[in-house]
């Protein structure tokens, strides 16, 4: 597994007064540094070490999000009142409920 294929992000931690590097596929890992670049480099190194350990121990590392296949379908449960309101809005806009909700999600 290539550690560069994982989903990383760097955010400011007000509590720690440093930047924290995170990896979505390894939510228990983090790395604190005073600059965003150092935080990114640190979390990437930690993930590389964890991957090496996992593979050495015969464990299967998580598949990188970027390499996963997605069907484009997922089910969301909403209250009946919201369902009605969305269906009404879709009808008023002349689009399907699916298109309306997809557009709203895409704008987040």
C-alpha angles and dihedrals in degrees: 000000000000112000089210091068094067125097111256132179136177122212136174115256110208089188093056095029089225139090116268123211115212137183119209094211092051104042094172093061126084140154128207124209137152094247132046092235092053091047090052093048091047097052091045090054091048092051091048090052093047091049091051091050093047094049091045090053093047093250122143112239119218115272112252112256090232091059097047122103118236126198095206090237129107133152122236123190115213133171113273091246092058091046089053093047092050092047090051092049091048091051091048091051092045094237135113120266088244092055092047094051093042091053092048092049092047090055094059 
